[in-house]
Amino acid sequence: MIHVRSVVKAFTAPAAKAAGWQGAMRRAAARKTVHAVRDVSFHAPAGAITGLLGPNGAGKTTTLRMLGALVTPDAGSLEVDGIDVVQRPREVLARLGMLSDARGLYPRLTARENIAYYGALQGMAPDAADARAQELARMFDMVPLLDRRTEGFSQGERMKTALARALVHDPANIVLDEPTNGLDVLATRALRQSLRWLRTPAGGSKCIVFSTHIMQEVERLCDSVVVVAQGRTVASGTVEELLAQTGERDFEEAFVRLAFHTEPSS
């Protein structure tokens, strides 16, 4: 279970470089505050897929980085299974599997070694991590990939390896940041099937948060949707509820109405 309450995050963007002390003063004066997240809240229960939907620059990735203890919020709170992310990050990360768009596999390691290495970081014994790698390889139909170096893997093969790596410690909560970027149709279908299974009792009734800006993925995969725009949560509910709220029949039209017909932020 994941609970995000009114999180806020701003960054100071560096100004263009200029020579001399006068340039340094101009840079300091020209620094701009970027409000990446202004007020995002959502609840993601166990045994369900919650879609975090929004246009590029809406604040989705920054929110998920705060959830993964990579960025500290300026205000608000984030909890994973009732554990505060800021106060107890190590406990949170033990219960969280994160798959970002930048998958960051070690190219000189095999798929098995990439997965087992992350198992070791989570405190797993080598035999247990290897057994889990084999179990996940069967789950994601990647047994032939296990002992190949990941250098040269296709996007779909990289996705499978990265997902297995995120799940090596069998976390109760899974966070995916636009995981289908660059995937072909078959790889995208395989990912959907895996996520659907993971949310079932047989798959562990995982709490899954799925960030995307693709309408079809939300309609086909998500049990509930949180719409984020201009750094704020602007709507939440099932696809059917959001259609009813906007009076639209097409979900893309409903999303445009919710995400782009909001009052401009100050």
C-alpha atoms as an extended CHARMM CRD file, in Angstrom:
* protein
*
       266  EXT
         1         1  MET       CA              0.0000000000        0.0000000000        0.0000000000  PROA      1               0.0000000000
         2         2  ILE       CA              1.2970000000        3.4300000000       -0.9670000000  PROA      2               0.0000000000
         3         3  HSD       CA             -0.0040000000        6.7390000000        0.3390000000  PROA      3               0.0000000000
         4         4  VAL       CA              1.1780000000       10.1130000000       -0.9760000000  PROA      4               0.0000000000
         5         5  ARG       CA             -0.1910000000       13.2180000000        0.7310000000  PROA      5               0.0000000000
         6         6  SER       CA              0.1810000000       16.7600000000       -0.6140000000  PROA      6               0.0000000000
         7         7  VAL       CA              3.8230000000       16.4510000000       -1.6340000000  PROA      7               0.0000000000
         8         8  VAL       CA              5.6720000000       19.5180000000       -2.8920000000  PROA      8               0.0000000000
         9         9  LYS       CA              9.0820000000       19.8220000000       -4.5450000000  PROA      9               0.0000000000
        10        10  ALA       CA             10.8790000000       22.7880000000       -6.1030000000  PROA      10              0.0000000000
        11        11  PHE       CA             14.3230000000       22.9690000000       -7.6680000000  PROA      11              0.0000000000
        12        12  THR       CA             16.6120000000       25.9030000000       -8.3810000000  PROA      12              0.0000000000
        13        13  ALA       CA             17.6440000000       25.8810000000      -12.0240000000  PROA      13              0.0000000000
        14        14  PRO       CA             21.1930000000       27.1320000000      -12.7220000000  PROA      14              0.0000000000
        15        15  ALA       CA             21.6030000000       30.2110000000      -14.9020000000  PROA      15              0.0000000000
        16        16  ALA       CA             23.8230000000       30.3720000000      -17.9660000000  PROA      16              0.0000000000
        17        17  LYS       CA             27.5420000000       30.6970000000      -17.2450000000  PROA      17              0.0000000000
        18        18  ALA       CA             29.2660000000       34.0790000000      -17.5250000000  PROA      18              0.0000000000
        19        19  ALA       CA             32.8500000000       35.0600000000      -16.7400000000  PROA      19              0.0000000000
        20        20  GLY       CA             34.0730000000       37.1120000000      -13.7660000000  PROA      20              0.0000000000
        21        21  TRP       CA             32.5380000000       38.1890000000      -10.4830000000  PROA      21              0.0000000000
        22        22  GLN       CA             29.9150000000       40.2400000000      -12.2580000000  PROA      22              0.0000000000
        23        23  GLY       CA             28.9160000000       37.1330000000      -14.1750000000  PROA      23              0.0000000000
        24        24  ALA       CA             28.6690000000       35.2020000000      -10.9160000000  PROA      24              0.0000000000
        25        25  MET       CA             26.3800000000       37.8730000000       -9.4610000000  PROA      25              0.0000000000
        26        26  ARG       CA             24.2110000000       37.8360000000      -12.5670000000  PROA      26              0.0000000000
        27        27  ARG       CA             23.9740000000       34.0420000000      -12.3830000000  PROA      27              0.0000000000
        28        28  ALA       CA             22.9050000000       34.1650000000       -8.7480000000  PROA      28              0.0000000000
        29        29  ALA       CA             20.2630000000       36.7830000000       -9.5420000000  PROA      29              0.0000000000
        30        30  ALA       CA             19.0320000000       34.8550000000      -12.5730000000  PROA      30              0.0000000000
        31        31  ARG       CA             18.5320000000       31.5050000000      -10.8360000000  PROA      31              0.0000000000
        32        32  LYS       CA             14.9880000000       30.3630000000      -11.3550000000  PROA      32              0.0000000000
        33        33  THR       CA             12.8750000000       28.2550000000       -9.0390000000  PROA      33              0.0000000000
        34        34  VAL       CA             11.1430000000       25.4070000000      -10.8580000000  PROA      34              0.0000000000
        35        35  HSD       CA              8.0690000000       24.0290000000       -9.0640000000  PROA      35              0.0000000000
        36        36  ALA       CA              8.2030000000       20.4330000000      -10.2700000000  PROA      36              0.0000000000
        37        37  VAL       CA              5.5220000000       19.2090000000       -7.8420000000  PROA      37              0.0000000000
        38        38  ARG       CA              3.0490000000       21.6180000000       -6.2670000000  PROA      38              0.0000000000
        39        39  ASP       CA              0.4470000000       19.3710000000       -4.6090000000  PROA      39              0.0000000000
        40        40  VAL       CA              0.2460000000       15.6740000000       -5.5180000000  PROA      40              0.0000000000
        41        41  SER       CA             -1.7850000000       13.1770000000       -3.4920000000  PROA      41              0.0000000000
        42        42  PHE       CA             -2.8990000000        9.6190000000       -4.1950000000  PROA      42              0.0000000000
        43        43  HSD       CA             -3.5750000000        6.2780000000       -2.5270000000  PROA      43              0.0000000000
        44        44  ALA       CA             -2.5360000000        2.9950000000       -4.1570000000  PROA      44              0.0000000000
        45        45  PRO       CA             -3.9350000000       -0.1600000000       -2.5020000000  PROA      45              0.0000000000
        46        46  ALA       CA             -2.5230000000       -3.6750000000       -2.5480000000  PROA      46              0.0000000000
        47        47  GLY       CA             -3.7700000000       -6.0240000000       -5.2570000000  PROA      47              0.0000000000
        48        48  ALA       CA             -4.3890000000       -3.2240000000       -7.7540000000  PROA      48              0.0000000000
        49        49  ILE       CA             -2.6680000000       -1.2270000000      -10.4700000000  PROA      49              0.0000000000
        50        50  THR       CA             -2.8630000000        2.5260000000       -9.9670000000  PROA      50              0.0000000000
        51        51  GLY       CA             -2.0690000000        4.6300000000      -13.0180000000  PROA      51              0.0000000000
        52        52  LEU       CA             -0.2760000000        7.9490000000      -12.5840000000  PROA      52              0.0000000000
        53        53  LEU       CA             -1.2820000000        9.7540000000      -15.7650000000  PROA      53              0.0000000000
        54        54  GLY       CA             -0.1130000000       13.1360000000      -16.9770000000  PROA      54              0.0000000000
        55        55  PRO       CA              1.6220000000       15.0050000000      -19.7900000000  PROA      55              0.0000000000
        56        56  ASN       CA              5.3880000000       15.3170000000      -19.9260000000  PROA      56              0.0000000000
        57        57  GLY       CA              6.5620000000       17.7470000000      -17.2410000000  PROA      57              0.0000000000
        58        58  ALA       CA              3.4980000000       17.1870000000      -15.0540000000  PROA      58              0.0000000000
        59        59  GLY       CA              5.5770000000       16.0550000000      -12.0600000000  PROA      59              0.0000000000
        60        60  LYS       CA              5.1280000000       12.2800000000      -12.3020000000  PROA      60              0.0000000000
        61        61  THR       CA              8.7930000000       11.3060000000      -12.2940000000  PROA      61              0.0000000000
        62        62  THR       CA              9.7100000000       13.7190000000       -9.4960000000  PROA      62              0.0000000000
        63        63  THR       CA              6.8750000000       12.3140000000       -7.3840000000  PROA      63              0.0000000000
        64        64  LEU       CA              8.0840000000        8.7610000000       -7.9400000000  PROA      64              0.0000000000
        65        65  ARG       CA             11.6580000000        9.7450000000       -7.1280000000  PROA      65              0.0000000000
        66        66  MET       CA             10.4280000000       11.1500000000       -3.8330000000  PROA      66              0.0000000000
        67        67  LEU       CA              8.5840000000        7.8850000000       -3.2320000000  PROA      67              0.0000000000
        68        68  GLY       CA             11.8150000000        5.9820000000       -3.8670000000  PROA      68              0.0000000000
        69        69  ALA       CA             13.7630000000        8.1720000000       -1.3800000000  PROA      69              0.0000000000
        70        70  LEU       CA             15.8910000000        9.6210000000       -4.1840000000  PROA      70              0.0000000000
        71        71  VAL       CA             14.5580000000       13.1560000000       -3.6650000000  PROA      71              0.0000000000
        72        72  THR       CA             13.4020000000       14.7020000000       -0.3820000000  PROA      72              0.0000000000
        73        73  PRO       CA             10.0370000000       16.5020000000       -0.5240000000  PROA      73              0.0000000000
        74        74  ASP       CA              9.8000000000       20.1260000000        0.5710000000  PROA      74              0.0000000000
        75        75  ALA       CA              6.4080000000       19.4370000000        2.1350000000  PROA      75              0.0000000000
        76        76  GLY       CA              3.8650000000       16.6470000000        2.4520000000  PROA      76              0.0000000000
        77        77  SER       CA              4.3900000000       12.9850000000        3.2960000000  PROA      77              0.0000000000
        78        78  LEU       CA              4.9040000000        9.6390000000        1.5670000000  PROA      78              0.0000000000
        79        79  GLU       CA              4.2620000000        6.2380000000        3.1420000000  PROA      79              0.0000000000
        80        80  VAL       CA              4.8310000000        2.6710000000        1.9600000000  PROA      80              0.0000000000
        81        81  ASP       CA              2.9340000000        0.0920000000        4.0230000000  PROA      81              0.0000000000
        82        82  GLY       CA              2.5600000000        2.7420000000        6.7210000000  PROA      82              0.0000000000
        83        83  ILE       CA              6.3040000000        3.4930000000        6.8490000000  PROA      83              0.0000000000
        84        84  ASP       CA              7.4070000000        7.0910000000        6.3350000000  PROA      84              0.0000000000
        85        85  VAL       CA              9.7410000000        7.3660000000        3.3470000000  PROA      85              0.0000000000
        86        86  VAL       CA             11.7430000000       10.3320000000        4.6580000000  PROA      86              0.0000000000
        87        87  GLN       CA             12.1660000000        9.0570000000        8.2090000000  PROA      87              0.0000000000
        88        88  ARG       CA             12.7960000000        5.3520000000        7.4530000000  PROA      88              0.0000000000
        89        89  PRO       CA             14.0290000000        5.0780000000        3.8470000000  PROA      89              0.0000000000
        90        90  ARG       CA             15.8730000000        1.7650000000        4.2400000000  PROA      90              0.0000000000
        91        91  GLU       CA             12.7660000000        0.0280000000        5.5390000000  PROA      91              0.0000000000
        92        92  VAL       CA             10.7510000000        1.4900000000        2.6670000000  PROA      92              0.0000000000
        93        93  LEU       CA             13.2330000000        0.3650000000        0.0110000000  PROA      93              0.0000000000
        94        94  ALA       CA             13.1020000000       -3.1820000000        1.3910000000  PROA      94              0.0000000000
        95        95  ARG       CA              9.3770000000       -3.1860000000        0.5760000000  PROA      95              0.0000000000
        96        96  LEU       CA              9.6430000000       -1.3670000000       -2.7480000000  PROA      96              0.0000000000
        97        97  GLY       CA             10.6790000000       -2.4590000000       -6.2270000000  PROA      97              0.0000000000
        98        98  MET       CA             11.3830000000        0.4330000000       -8.5960000000  PROA      98              0.0000000000
        99        99  LEU       CA             11.7100000000        0.3410000000      -12.3650000000  PROA      99              0.0000000000
       100       100  SER       CA             12.5960000000        3.6790000000      -13.9090000000  PROA      100             0.0000000000
       101       101  ASP       CA             12.7420000000        4.5950000000      -17.5650000000  PROA      101             0.0000000000
       102       102  ALA       CA             16.5600000000        4.7910000000      -17.3200000000  PROA      102             0.0000000000
       103       103  ARG       CA             16.9900000000        1.0980000000      -16.5630000000  PROA      103             0.0000000000
       104       104  GLY       CA             20.7380000000        1.2790000000      -15.8890000000  PROA      104             0.0000000000
       105       105  LEU       CA             21.7470000000       -2.3450000000      -16.3840000000  PROA      105             0.0000000000
       106       106  TYR       CA             25.4280000000       -3.1570000000      -16.0140000000  PROA      106             0.0000000000
       107       107  PRO       CA             26.3660000000       -4.0650000000      -19.6070000000  PROA      107             0.0000000000
       108       108  ARG       CA             29.3370000000       -6.3100000000      -18.7660000000  PROA      108             0.0000000000
       109       109  LEU       CA             27.2550000000       -8.4280000000      -16.3790000000  PROA      109             0.0000000000
       110       110  THR       CA             24.8700000000      -11.1460000000      -17.4520000000  PROA      110             0.0000000000
       111       111  ALA       CA             21.1740000000      -10.8610000000      -16.7630000000  PROA      111             0.0000000000
       112       112  ARG       CA             21.5940000000      -13.3520000000      -13.9140000000  PROA      112             0.0000000000
       113       113  GLU       CA             24.4450000000      -11.3110000000      -12.4120000000  PROA      113             0.0000000000
       114       114  ASN       CA             22.4850000000       -8.0570000000      -12.6720000000  PROA      114             0.0000000000
       115       115  ILE       CA             19.5520000000       -9.6210000000      -10.8320000000  PROA      115             0.0000000000
       116       116  ALA       CA             21.6850000000      -11.3790000000       -8.2080000000  PROA      116             0.0000000000
       117       117  TYR       CA             23.6890000000       -8.2120000000       -7.5330000000  PROA      117             0.0000000000
       118       118  TYR       CA             20.5290000000       -6.3380000000       -6.6020000000  PROA      118             0.0000000000
       119       119  GLY       CA             19.5200000000       -9.2640000000       -4.4490000000  PROA      119             0.0000000000
       120       120  ALA       CA             22.8070000000       -8.9150000000       -2.5800000000  PROA      120             0.0000000000
       121       121  LEU       CA             22.1450000000       -5.2010000000       -2.0810000000  PROA      121             0.0000000000
       122       122  GLN       CA             18.8660000000       -6.2070000000       -0.4470000000  PROA      122             0.0000000000
       123       123  GLY       CA             20.6800000000       -8.5410000000        1.9330000000  PROA      123             0.0000000000
       124       124  MET       CA             19.8570000000      -11.8120000000        0.1570000000  PROA      124             0.0000000000
       125       125  ALA       CA             22.2480000000      -14.7570000000        0.3730000000  PROA      125             0.0000000000
       126       126  PRO       CA             23.8810000000      -15.6750000000       -2.9820000000  PROA      126             0.0000000000
       127       127  ASP       CA             22.0050000000      -18.9880000000       -3.3030000000  PROA      127             0.0000000000
       128       128  ALA       CA             18.6770000000      -17.3370000000       -2.5190000000  PROA      128             0.0000000000
       129       129  ALA       CA             19.3050000000      -14.5140000000       -5.0130000000  PROA      129             0.0000000000
       130       130  ASP       CA             20.2690000000      -16.9980000000       -7.7440000000  PROA      130             0.0000000000
       131       131  ALA       CA             17.2040000000      -19.1500000000       -7.0780000000  PROA      131             0.0000000000
       132       132  ARG       CA             15.0230000000      -16.0530000000       -7.2370000000  PROA      132             0.0000000000
       133       133  ALA       CA             16.6870000000      -14.9840000000      -10.5180000000  PROA      133             0.0000000000
       134       134  GLN       CA             15.8120000000      -18.3590000000      -12.0420000000  PROA      134             0.0000000000
       135       135  GLU       CA             12.2350000000      -18.1400000000      -10.7550000000  PROA      135             0.0000000000
       136       136  LEU       CA             11.7940000000      -14.6630000000      -12.2530000000  PROA      136             0.0000000000
       137       137  ALA       CA             13.3850000000      -15.7590000000      -15.5280000000  PROA      137             0.0000000000
       138       138  ARG       CA             10.7330000000      -18.4580000000      -15.8660000000  PROA      138             0.0000000000
       139       139  MET       CA              8.0210000000      -15.9680000000      -14.9040000000  PROA      139             0.0000000000
       140       140  PHE       CA              9.0580000000      -13.4540000000      -17.5860000000  PROA      140             0.0000000000
       141       141  ASP       CA             10.0350000000      -15.9990000000      -20.2540000000  PROA      141             0.0000000000
       142       142  MET       CA             13.6970000000      -14.9350000000      -20.2180000000  PROA      142             0.0000000000
       143       143  VAL       CA             15.5270000000      -18.1730000000      -19.3290000000  PROA      143             0.0000000000
       144       144  PRO       CA             17.6420000000      -18.0500000000      -22.5450000000  PROA      144             0.0000000000
       145       145  LEU       CA             18.8090000000      -14.5470000000      -21.5570000000  PROA      145             0.0000000000
       146       146  LEU       CA             20.0450000000      -15.3790000000      -18.0540000000  PROA      146             0.0000000000
       147       147  ASP       CA             23.6660000000      -16.0800000000      -18.8820000000  PROA      147             0.0000000000
       148       148  ARG       CA             24.0980000000      -13.5300000000      -21.6500000000  PROA      148             0.0000000000
       149       149  ARG       CA             25.7380000000      -10.1550000000      -21.0320000000  PROA      149             0.0000000000
       150       150  THR       CA             23.1180000000       -7.4280000000      -21.1360000000  PROA      150             0.0000000000
       151       151  GLU       CA             25.2090000000       -5.3860000000      -23.5400000000  PROA      151             0.0000000000
       152       152  GLY       CA             23.3870000000       -5.6020000000      -26.8480000000  PROA      152             0.0000000000
       153       153  PHE       CA             20.0290000000       -6.6090000000      -25.3360000000  PROA      153             0.0000000000
       154       154  SER       CA             16.9320000000       -5.3550000000      -27.1190000000  PROA      154             0.0000000000
       155       155  GLN       CA             14.6480000000       -2.9140000000      -25.3210000000  PROA      155             0.0000000000
       156       156  GLY       CA             12.2630000000       -5.7460000000      -24.5060000000  PROA      156             0.0000000000
       157       157  GLU       CA             15.0550000000       -7.9210000000      -23.1110000000  PROA      157             0.0000000000
       158       158  ARG       CA             16.3590000000       -5.0130000000      -21.0520000000  PROA      158             0.0000000000
       159       159  MET       CA             12.8740000000       -4.3740000000      -19.6920000000  PROA      159             0.0000000000
       160       160  LYS       CA             12.4550000000       -7.9900000000      -18.6120000000  PROA      160             0.0000000000
       161       161  THR       CA             15.8480000000       -7.9980000000      -16.8860000000  PROA      161             0.0000000000
       162       162  ALA       CA             15.2160000000       -4.6850000000      -15.1630000000  PROA      162             0.0000000000
       163       163  LEU       CA             11.7850000000       -5.8040000000      -13.9630000000  PROA      163             0.0000000000
       164       164  ALA       CA             13.2230000000       -9.0500000000      -12.6230000000  PROA      164             0.0000000000
       165       165  ARG       CA             15.9570000000       -7.0590000000      -10.8800000000  PROA      165             0.0000000000
       166       166  ALA       CA             13.3540000000       -4.7900000000       -9.2530000000  PROA      166             0.0000000000
       167       167  LEU       CA             11.4160000000       -7.8360000000       -8.0070000000  PROA      167             0.0000000000
       168       168  VAL       CA             14.3400000000       -9.9840000000       -6.8170000000  PROA      168             0.0000000000
       169       169  HSD       CA             13.5620000000       -9.3330000000       -3.1350000000  PROA      169             0.0000000000
       170       170  ASP       CA              9.8380000000      -10.0110000000       -3.6920000000  PROA      170             0.0000000000
       171       171  PRO       CA              8.6530000000       -6.5240000000       -2.6440000000  PROA      171             0.0000000000
       172       172  ALA       CA              5.0220000000       -5.9140000000       -1.7780000000  PROA      172             0.0000000000
       173       173  ASN       CA              5.0080000000       -2.6570000000       -3.7640000000  PROA      173             0.0000000000
       174       174  ILE       CA              6.1550000000       -2.0000000000       -7.3300000000  PROA      174             0.0000000000
       175       175  VAL       CA              6.6900000000        1.4220000000       -8.9270000000  PROA      175             0.0000000000
       176       176  LEU       CA              7.1930000000        1.7370000000      -12.6870000000  PROA      176             0.0000000000
       177       177  ASP       CA              8.0180000000        5.0300000000      -14.3880000000  PROA      177             0.0000000000
       178       178  GLU       CA              6.9000000000        4.9030000000      -18.0400000000  PROA      178             0.0000000000
       179       179  PRO       CA              8.2440000000        1.3370000000      -18.4610000000  PROA      179             0.0000000000
       180       180  THR       CA              6.9430000000        0.8450000000      -22.0140000000  PROA      180             0.0000000000
       181       181  ASN       CA              9.0220000000        3.6520000000      -23.5480000000  PROA      181             0.0000000000
       182       182  GLY       CA             10.8090000000        2.2110000000      -26.5720000000  PROA      182             0.0000000000
       183       183  LEU       CA              9.1770000000       -1.2250000000      -26.3340000000  PROA      183             0.0000000000
       184       184  ASP       CA              7.6430000000       -2.9560000000      -29.3330000000  PROA      184             0.0000000000
       185       185  VAL       CA              4.1110000000       -4.3450000000      -29.3250000000  PROA      185             0.0000000000
       186       186  LEU       CA              5.0480000000       -7.8450000000      -28.1480000000  PROA      186             0.0000000000
       187       187  ALA       CA              7.2500000000       -6.5900000000      -25.3120000000  PROA      187             0.0000000000
       188       188  THR       CA              4.5140000000       -4.1900000000      -24.1890000000  PROA      188             0.0000000000
       189       189  ARG       CA              1.9500000000       -6.9980000000      -24.1870000000  PROA      189             0.0000000000
       190       190  ALA       CA              4.3130000000       -9.2080000000      -22.1630000000  PROA      190             0.0000000000
       191       191  LEU       CA              4.7890000000       -6.4560000000      -19.5890000000  PROA      191             0.0000000000
       192       192  ARG       CA              1.0300000000       -5.9510000000      -19.2580000000  PROA      192             0.0000000000
       193       193  GLN       CA              0.4870000000       -9.6680000000      -18.7360000000  PROA      193             0.0000000000
       194       194  SER       CA              3.1780000000       -9.7610000000      -16.0480000000  PROA      194             0.0000000000
       195       195  LEU       CA              1.6890000000       -6.8150000000      -14.1850000000  PROA      195             0.0000000000
       196       196  ARG       CA             -1.8290000000       -8.2330000000      -14.3340000000  PROA      196             0.0000000000
       197       197  TRP       CA             -0.5460000000      -11.4740000000      -12.8210000000  PROA      197             0.0000000000
       198       198  LEU       CA              1.4450000000       -9.7110000000      -10.0850000000  PROA      198             0.0000000000
       199       199  ARG       CA             -1.6480000000       -7.9320000000       -8.7920000000  PROA      199             0.0000000000
       200       200  THR       CA             -3.5310000000      -11.2330000000       -8.3630000000  PROA      200             0.0000000000
       201       201  PRO       CA             -3.3580000000      -13.3550000000       -5.1850000000  PROA      201             0.0000000000
       202       202  ALA       CA             -1.2870000000      -15.9290000000       -7.1160000000  PROA      202             0.0000000000
       203       203  GLY       CA              1.1940000000      -13.2060000000       -8.0360000000  PROA      203             0.0000000000
       204       204  GLY       CA              1.3800000000      -11.8290000000       -4.5170000000  PROA      204             0.0000000000
       205       205  SER       CA             -1.3900000000       -9.1770000000       -4.6060000000  PROA      205             0.0000000000
       206       206  LYS       CA              1.2050000000       -6.5070000000       -5.2990000000  PROA      206             0.0000000000
       207       207  CYS       CA              0.5260000000       -2.7990000000       -5.0230000000  PROA      207             0.0000000000
       208       208  ILE       CA              1.5700000000       -1.4390000000       -8.4340000000  PROA      208             0.0000000000
       209       209  VAL       CA              1.9460000000        2.2210000000       -9.3820000000  PROA      209             0.0000000000
       210       210  PHE       CA              2.3040000000        2.6980000000      -13.1200000000  PROA      210             0.0000000000
       211       211  SER       CA              3.3280000000        6.0910000000      -14.5060000000  PROA      211             0.0000000000
       212       212  THR       CA              2.5030000000        6.8160000000      -18.1370000000  PROA      212             0.0000000000
       213       213  HSD       CA              1.1610000000        9.3750000000      -20.5940000000  PROA      213             0.0000000000
       214       214  ILE       CA             -0.3280000000        6.7490000000      -22.9300000000  PROA      214             0.0000000000
       215       215  MET       CA             -4.1240000000        6.5090000000      -22.7680000000  PROA      215             0.0000000000
       216       216  GLN       CA             -4.3880000000        2.9450000000      -24.0950000000  PROA      216             0.0000000000
       217       217  GLU       CA             -2.1270000000        1.6000000000      -21.3530000000  PROA      217             0.0000000000
       218       218  VAL       CA             -4.3190000000        3.1440000000      -18.6840000000  PROA      218             0.0000000000
       219       219  GLU       CA             -7.5450000000        1.8470000000      -20.1970000000  PROA      219             0.0000000000
       220       220  ARG       CA             -6.2290000000       -1.6910000000      -20.6060000000  PROA      220             0.0000000000
       221       221  LEU       CA             -4.2490000000       -2.0400000000      -17.4000000000  PROA      221             0.0000000000
       222       222  CYS       CA             -5.1720000000        0.2630000000      -14.5320000000  PROA      222             0.0000000000
       223       223  ASP       CA             -7.7810000000       -0.3350000000      -11.8330000000  PROA      223             0.0000000000
       224       224  SER       CA             -7.7340000000        3.3580000000      -10.8920000000  PROA      224             0.0000000000
       225       225  VAL       CA             -6.1890000000        6.4940000000      -12.3410000000  PROA      225             0.0000000000
       226       226  VAL       CA             -4.6320000000        9.6140000000      -10.8330000000  PROA      226             0.0000000000
       227       227  VAL       CA             -4.3870000000       12.5300000000      -13.2760000000  PROA      227             0.0000000000
       228       228  VAL       CA             -1.5090000000       14.9610000000      -12.6390000000  PROA      228             0.0000000000
       229       229  ALA       CA             -1.1130000000       18.3060000000      -14.4120000000  PROA      229             0.0000000000
       230       230  GLN       CA              1.1170000000       21.3100000000      -13.6860000000  PROA      230             0.0000000000
       231       231  GLY       CA              2.4820000000       19.5340000000      -10.6210000000  PROA      231             0.0000000000
       232       232  ARG       CA             -0.9270000000       18.9140000000       -9.0380000000  PROA      232             0.0000000000
       233       233  THR       CA             -3.4030000000       16.0820000000       -8.7250000000  PROA      233             0.0000000000
       234       234  VAL       CA             -6.4040000000       17.2700000000      -10.7090000000  PROA      234             0.0000000000
       235       235  ALA       CA             -8.5910000000       14.1330000000      -10.7100000000  PROA      235             0.0000000000
       236       236  SER       CA             -8.7040000000       10.5110000000       -9.5870000000  PROA      236             0.0000000000
       237       237  GLY       CA            -10.9920000000        7.5190000000      -10.0310000000  PROA      237             0.0000000000
       238       238  THR       CA            -11.5810000000        4.6090000000      -12.3720000000  PROA      238             0.0000000000
       239       239  VAL       CA            -11.6230000000        5.1570000000      -16.1220000000  PROA      239             0.0000000000
       240       240  GLU       CA            -15.4100000000        4.9190000000      -16.0390000000  PROA      240             0.0000000000
       241       241  GLU       CA            -15.6510000000        7.4580000000      -13.2120000000  PROA      241             0.0000000000
       242       242  LEU       CA            -13.4250000000        9.9450000000      -15.0310000000  PROA      242             0.0000000000
       243       243  LEU       CA            -15.4770000000        9.5320000000      -18.2060000000  PROA      243             0.0000000000
       244       244  ALA       CA            -18.6350000000       10.2210000000      -16.2150000000  PROA      244             0.0000000000
       245       245  GLN       CA            -17.0280000000       13.2060000000      -14.4630000000  PROA      245             0.0000000000
       246       246  THR       CA            -16.1190000000       14.8510000000      -17.7680000000  PROA      246             0.0000000000
       247       247  GLY       CA            -19.1680000000       13.7610000000      -19.7320000000  PROA      247             0.0000000000
       248       248  GLU       CA            -16.9400000000       12.2310000000      -22.4000000000  PROA      248             0.0000000000
       249       249  ARG       CA            -17.1390000000        8.8420000000      -24.0970000000  PROA      249             0.0000000000
       250       250  ASP       CA            -13.5170000000        8.7710000000      -25.2480000000  PROA      250             0.0000000000
       251       251  PHE       CA            -10.8970000000        8.5420000000      -22.4920000000  PROA      251             0.0000000000
       252       252  GLU       CA             -8.3600000000       10.6090000000      -24.4070000000  PROA      252             0.0000000000
       253       253  GLU       CA            -10.8790000000       13.4440000000      -24.6100000000  PROA      253             0.0000000000
       254       254  ALA       CA            -11.5870000000       13.0670000000      -20.9000000000  PROA      254             0.0000000000
       255       255  PHE       CA             -7.8760000000       13.2720000000      -20.1240000000  PROA      255             0.0000000000
       256       256  VAL       CA             -7.4030000000       16.3990000000      -22.2410000000  PROA      256             0.0000000000
       257       257  ARG       CA            -10.3110000000       18.0540000000      -20.4680000000  PROA      257             0.0000000000
       258       258  LEU       CA             -8.9220000000       17.1680000000      -17.0350000000  PROA      258             0.0000000000
       259       259  ALA       CA             -5.2280000000       17.8430000000      -17.6610000000  PROA      259             0.0000000000
       260       260  PHE       CA             -5.3030000000       20.8750000000      -19.9400000000  PROA      260             0.0000000000
       261       261  HSD       CA             -8.4830000000       22.7370000000      -19.0220000000  PROA      261             0.0000000000
       262       262  THR       CA             -7.2650000000       23.5630000000      -15.5180000000  PROA      262             0.0000000000
       263       263  GLU       CA             -6.5800000000       27.0410000000      -14.2250000000  PROA      263             0.0000000000
       264       264  PRO       CA             -3.0100000000       28.1650000000      -14.9400000000  PROA      264             0.0000000000
       265       265  SER       CA             -0.7450000000       27.9110000000      -11.8990000000  PROA      265             0.0000000000
       266       266  SER       CA              0.8200000000       31.0050000000      -10.3530000000  PROA      266             0.0000000000
